[in-house]
Amino acid sequence: MTETGAQLFARLEARRCLIDIEPNLFPKDCGPQYGEVVELHGLEGTGKTELLYHLLCRCILPVEAGGMGVEVVFVDTDYSLDMLRLVTILENRLTAGRSTSRPEESYAECSEEAVLRSCLSRLLVVHCGSSSQLLLTLHYLETSLSSRPSLSLLLIDSISAFYWLDRCGGGESVARQEDKLTKCSEFLARLLRDYRITVFATSHAIKRNYKNVATSSWSSSSSCSEYEQPYLCRPWQRLVTHRLLCSRGTAGANMAATACTEKQSRRQVFTVCCNSFSSSSSSKEIKAHKNSSFYVTDGGVVFV
């Protein structure tokens, strides 16, 4: 069945813009727009996955519960998606939203189990075990994107999962080492252009930027700026419009300025440095910057 230009325009217009997905993370009026890519970059144990769960829940929760009510595809390349953790966060958010909802709202009348099932119905989880499978998955997703205008977000955890495998399989040729991820990035660029989705992807920090380091010790609590050096292929780097540099932090002034309990002040705090780039600039000039902090509870991420 062919599609007219008017039908195509109407379908794409129905896709939700995620510029307001999380104001605590992005600079004012600089959240992710249609067809943009956000990279969450940092060492292991710096809160990237918890942040991804937070954004995922924000999308699939109903509007009445503080969500956006859009569909999400979660591409799990690390086989680390914890559904029990995700459901726990959803249940806590739904409980909190129900306590503030008005009785006349349909959300308040439904059982918690029914609302939870509705949230999970907006989530499609796909597992990939190689770069080749990731490329095939992106081709497969095009059908879903063309037929489901409420599918607005693609999450990839993580885009760097096959970096070392591809390097080993490519021999001494850098072009062969990066060939599969390059093809993934090029096809993803077409999906971003044609279907105006938003992409969030995590990447593990493995290359240290010694230009920003005063000492040579390797530490998990090191500044995020020490590990901000991009290492994935250039086609992927050109796609990234927002980079979230995640690191472990301390409570500091942010929590001291809030009326937090003693228990909250002892929590592990994570820091996020958001750099938003000018999409029209090939040199990746930073157009906006924001720092934020959060800690993790049973109910998910809490910003301070």
N, C-alpha and C positions, 0 to 999 in steps of 0.2 A: 504494500500500500504506500503510495507516494504521499508526501507531506508538502502542503503549500507554504509559502513564505509567511503568511499570516499565522498559520498553525504553529510553525517553528518559533516565531516571535512570542506568541502567547505561552508556549511551553517553557521557553527560557525565562520569560518574565516571571513565571510562577516560582522559580527557584529562589530560595531565601538568601539574601546577603548576610554574611556573618560578621559584619564590621563591629557589632556590639556583643560578640560572643563572650568576652571577658574584659571589661574596662580596667580591671586592676592590672592586667598584663601589658596592654598596649597603650602607647601615647594617645592623647585625646584626638579623636577623628582620624586615627591612623591604624585602625584595626584592619583585619584582612578583608579585602574587597573581592568581588567576583574574579575568579581565575588567578588567585594569588596563592603562594606557597609559604608556609610557616615551618621553619626548621627548629626543633628543640634539641640543643646541642649541649653535651656535658659528660662528665665522668659517670661511671656506674655509681648508683646510690645518691644521686643529686636530685631526685624527685621528678624525673622526666615522665615516668610511667604514671605516677599519681596525678601529675598535671594533665596527662592525656586522658585519664579516667574522668577527671573533673570536667574537661571540655566536652568529652563524649556525653556525660550525663546532662550537661547543660543543653546539649542539642536535642537529645531524645526525650527529655522531660516535657510534659505538656506546658503550655504557656501559663496556665493557671497556677502551676507549681514553680514558676520562675524559670522555666525552660524555653526552648525555641520551637519544639514540636516538629523537627525535621528529621529526615532519614540519614543514616550514617553507614558507611562501609569501613570496617576495621580490618586492615590487612596485617595479619600477625606473622611476621617473618622469624621471630625469636621463639615462637611457641610458648609465650609467657603470659598470655592473656588470662587473668584470674577472674573468671565469671562470678565466683562467690564474692570476691571483693567488690566487683562492679555492682552486683545486686544489693550488697550491703549499703553502698553509697546511695544508690537509687532509693532504697527504703527509707534511709535517714532524710533524704531531701524531700521525699513525698510526705513523710510525717511532719516535717517542718512546714511544708507548703500547705498541708491540710489545716494546720492550726491557725493559719492566717487567711484562709480562703473564706469567701462569703457563702452562706448556706444555699443561696439560690444558684450557685455555679454548679454545672453538671459534674465537674471534677470532684466536688465535695460529696456528691450523692453516690458515686461509684465506690465499690470496695477497693481496698488497697491492692489486693491481688489482681483485680481487673485492670487497674491503672498501671501496675507493674508490668503485666503482660502486654499492655498497649505500648509501653515504653520500649520493651525488648523487641516488639514487632517492627520497630523502626531501625533495628540494628542488624546488619548483615556482616558476619564474621567469615573471613577467608584466610586459610593458612597457606604459606608458601615456604618451600624448602630450598629454593635456589633462585638465582637471578632470572633464569629461563622461565621458571614458574611464575615469577613476579610479572614478567612481560606478558605471558599468556593470560594472567589474571587481569591485567589492565585492558587487554583486548576483550576479554569476557565481560568486563564491567561496562564497556561502551553500550551494550544492549540495555543494561539496567538504567544507565544514565539517560538514554534516549527515550525510555518509556516511563520513567519515574521522576517527574519534575520536583518532587519534595526531597529527593536525594541531593543534599547540598554539601556534604562533607566526606572527604576521604582521609582516613587516618592510616599511617604506615608506621609500624613499630617493629623493627627499625629499618630505615633505608640503607644503613651501613652494615646490615647483618651478614652480607655475603662478600664484603670487601676483601677479606683475606683469601677466601676460596677463589674469587675471581682473579686475584693477583697470582695465586699459585697456578691456576689453570691457564693463564695467559702467557706463561713463559717469561721471556725477557722483554717482550714487546709491550710498551705501555698502552698502545692502542688496543691490543687484544685483551689486556687486563681490564680495560675500561669499556670494552665493546658492549657488554650486556647492559650495564647500568646506563650507558649512553643511549642505547635504544629505548630503554625504559623511560628515560628522561625526555627524549624526543617525542615518544608517543604520549607521555603524560602532558607535555606542552600542548599537543593537539587537543586532548581532552579538556584541558583548562580553557583553551580558546573556543572550542566548539560548544561546550556544555556549561561553562562558567561555574564550575564547582570550586570549592576551597580545599586545599590540601594541608594537613598537618603531618609532619614526619619527624621521628626522633633519629638522632645520629649519635654514636658513641664517640667521645673525645679520645683520640689515640695519639695525636701529634701535638707535641708541646711547642709553644711559640716562645723560644728563648729570648727573643727581643724584649718581651714584656716580663721577664723573670729576673729577679735580683739574686736568687739562690738557685742551686741546681738540685735541690732535694725534691723527690717525688712524694706528693702528699695528697690525699683525697680531699683535704680542706683547702687546697690551694685556690687562688683567685681564678674565677672563670675566664679572665682575660688571658691567662697562661695557656689555655687550651682552645682558643677561639679560631685557630688556624684551620681553614677549610682544607679537606684532602680528597673529597669525592670529585668525580669528573666535572669538567667545566660546564657541560650542558645542564647538569643538576645545579651547579652553583648559580648559573644564570637564571634559573627558575625561582630561586629563593628571594622573596620580597621582605620577609621578616625573619630575624634570627633571635631566638631566645637562648641566651647562654645561662645554663643552670649550674649552680654550685651550692655547696654547703656553707651556711653562714652562722651567725650568732644572733641572739635576740636583739641586742643593740638598742638603739634609740627608738626603733619602730615599736617594739613591744613595751618599752618603758613609757612611751607616750600614750599607750592605751591602758584602759582599766582592766588588765589581765590578772588572772589568779596566779598564785604561786606555781600551781601545776602547769599552767600554760607557759609560764616563763622558763620552765625547765625543758620544754619540748625542743626537738631538733628543728632549727629554722633553716629554710632553703631560700636562696637568693636567685632572682631572675633578672638578667640584664637584657632588655628588648631593644634591638636595633631595627628600625624600619628603613628600607632602602627605597630610593627613587626608582620606580619601575621603568622609567624612560631613559635611565642612565646605564650605560654598559660598564661603567667603572664602579658601580655599587656604592654610590655616595649615600651616606646616612642622612635621611631627611628628618628623623625624629628618634628620640631615645627616652627610655624610661626604666627605672629600677624598681623592683617590688620584692616583697618577701612573703613567705607563707610557711605554715606548718601543717602537718598531716594528723588528722584525728580519725576515729572510727567512722565518722560520717563524711570523710573526704578532706579536701583541701580547704584551709581557712587562711585568708590573706590578712596581713597585719600592717 
